[in-house]
Amino acid sequence: MTLYAAYASNLSPRDMADRCPHSPLRGTGWMTGWRLTFGGEDHGWEGALPTVVEDPVSEVFVALYDLAPADEDRLDDWEGASLGLYRKVRVWVQTLDGGASATSYVLDAFEGGLPSARYLGILAEAADLAGAPSDYTAALRRRPCRGIGH
């Protein structure tokens, strides 16, 4: 099994249960030295896509999953890793029990652009469902975004 650090919409326990039904939730933590941002606006979706970039003074709330091999292949497909949209990276996650090395996905595109307001709401709801601190989800809801029809 691979330890997977989920952020953005993959924080949703419901969505992860659908995407990776054989991979149990282990807990939550913080990807230290990383910052949540957006990029890939030119890929044709309603706005920019979530990603993480290295940033020594930041951290990203994550849910940790013990990713079964069959689910890892499904998640690779979901994330577009086989198409080169996202790539896997090793990250350090700080938990209440200490820390662990985990796999996560990074967008293979330039940072920049705005997510849609609808998608930003999905990310904030997923963070709430995963038990993220209220100030974290409030900061997500306050991020700049594209309005409807833009």
C-alpha positions as CSV (number, residue, x, y, z in Angstrom):
1,M,0.0,0.0,0.0
2,T,1.0,3.6,-0.7
3,L,0.3,6.4,1.7
4,Y,-1.5,9.1,-0.3
5,A,-1.9,12.7,0.8
6,A,-5.2,14.0,-0.6
7,Y,-5.9,17.7,-0.9
8,A,-8.5,19.8,-2.8
9,S,-11.6,17.9,-3.9
10,N,-10.0,14.6,-2.9
11,L,-10.4,15.7,0.8
12,S,-14.0,14.7,0.4
13,P,-14.5,11.3,2.1
14,R,-17.5,10.6,-0.1
15,D,-15.6,11.3,-3.3
16,M,-12.6,9.2,-2.2
17,A,-14.9,6.3,-1.3
18,D,-16.2,6.3,-4.9
19,R,-12.7,6.8,-6.5
20,C,-10.8,4.5,-4.2
21,P,-13.2,2.0,-2.5
22,H,-10.4,-0.3,-1.2
23,S,-8.3,2.5,0.4
24,P,-9.1,3.3,4.0
25,L,-8.7,6.8,5.5
26,R,-5.8,6.7,7.9
27,G,-6.2,10.3,9.3
28,T,-5.4,13.9,8.5
29,G,-2.3,16.1,8.7
30,W,-0.4,18.9,7.1
31,M,1.9,18.9,4.1
32,T,4.6,21.2,5.5
33,G,6.6,23.3,3.1
34,W,3.9,23.3,0.5
35,R,1.2,25.9,-0.5
36,L,-2.1,25.3,-2.2
37,T,-2.4,27.3,-5.4
38,F,-4.0,27.0,-8.9
39,G,-2.7,26.7,-12.5
40,G,-3.5,25.1,-15.8
41,E,-6.2,27.6,-16.7
42,D,-5.5,27.0,-20.3
43,H,-6.6,23.3,-20.1
44,G,-10.2,24.3,-20.9
45,W,-12.1,23.7,-17.7
46,E,-14.1,26.5,-16.0
47,G,-11.0,27.9,-14.4
48,A,-7.6,27.0,-13.0
49,L,-7.0,23.6,-11.4
50,P,-5.7,23.0,-7.8
51,T,-2.1,22.1,-7.2
52,V,0.6,22.5,-4.6
53,V,3.9,24.2,-4.9
54,E,6.9,24.2,-2.5
55,D,6.9,27.1,-0.1
56,P,8.9,26.8,3.1
57,V,6.6,28.9,5.3
58,S,3.3,27.3,4.2
59,E,1.3,24.1,4.8
60,V,-1.7,22.4,3.2
61,F,-4.3,20.4,5.0
62,V,-4.5,16.8,3.8
63,A,-6.4,13.5,4.3
64,L,-4.2,10.4,4.4
65,Y,-5.3,7.2,2.7
66,D,-3.7,3.8,2.6
67,L,-3.9,3.5,-1.2
68,A,-4.5,0.0,-2.5
69,P,-2.6,-0.9,-5.7
70,A,-5.8,-1.2,-7.8
71,D,-7.1,2.1,-6.4
72,E,-3.8,3.8,-7.1
73,D,-4.2,3.0,-10.9
74,R,-7.8,4.4,-10.8
75,L,-6.6,7.5,-9.0
76,D,-3.8,8.0,-11.5
77,D,-6.5,8.0,-14.2
78,W,-8.8,10.3,-12.3
79,E,-5.9,12.8,-11.8
80,G,-4.8,12.6,-15.4
81,A,-1.4,11.3,-14.4
82,S,-1.4,9.0,-17.4
83,L,-2.0,12.0,-19.6
84,G,0.7,14.1,-18.1
85,L,-1.7,16.5,-16.4
86,Y,-0.6,15.8,-12.9
87,R,2.6,14.0,-11.7
88,K,3.3,12.1,-8.5
89,V,5.6,13.6,-5.9
90,R,6.8,12.5,-2.5
91,V,5.8,14.9,0.3
92,W,6.3,15.0,4.1
93,V,3.1,15.1,6.1
94,Q,3.0,16.2,9.8
95,T,0.4,14.3,11.8
96,L,-0.5,14.2,15.5
97,D,1.4,10.9,15.7
98,G,4.6,12.4,14.2
99,G,5.2,12.5,10.5
100,A,5.2,10.3,7.4
101,S,6.3,10.3,3.8
102,A,3.4,10.2,1.3
103,T,2.6,10.5,-2.4
104,S,0.6,13.4,-3.7
105,Y,-0.1,14.9,-7.1
106,V,1.3,18.2,-8.6
107,L,-0.2,19.9,-11.7
108,D,2.3,19.9,-14.5
109,A,1.5,23.4,-15.6
110,F,2.5,27.0,-14.7
111,E,1.1,28.5,-11.5
112,G,-1.5,31.2,-12.1
113,G,-5.1,31.7,-13.0
114,L,-8.3,31.6,-11.0
115,P,-10.6,28.7,-10.2
116,S,-14.3,29.0,-10.7
117,A,-16.4,30.1,-7.8
118,R,-18.3,26.8,-8.1
119,Y,-15.1,24.8,-7.9
120,L,-13.8,26.8,-5.0
121,G,-17.0,26.0,-3.1
122,I,-16.5,22.3,-3.8
123,L,-12.9,22.5,-2.4
124,A,-14.1,24.3,0.8
125,E,-16.9,21.8,1.3
126,A,-14.5,18.9,0.9
127,A,-12.1,20.5,3.4
128,D,-15.1,20.8,5.9
129,L,-16.0,17.2,5.4
130,A,-12.5,16.1,6.1
131,G,-12.4,18.0,9.3
132,A,-10.1,20.9,8.3
133,P,-9.9,23.7,10.8
134,S,-12.5,26.4,10.2
135,D,-9.9,29.1,9.5
136,Y,-8.5,26.9,6.7
137,T,-11.9,26.5,5.0
138,A,-12.7,30.1,5.6
139,A,-9.5,31.1,3.8
140,L,-10.5,28.8,0.9
141,R,-13.9,30.5,0.6
142,R,-12.2,34.0,0.5
143,R,-9.7,33.2,-2.3
144,P,-10.1,35.1,-5.5
145,C,-12.1,33.2,-8.1
146,R,-13.9,33.5,-11.5
147,G,-17.5,34.5,-11.2
148,I,-20.3,32.8,-13.1
149,G,-20.1,33.2,-16.8
150,H,-16.5,34.3,-16.9
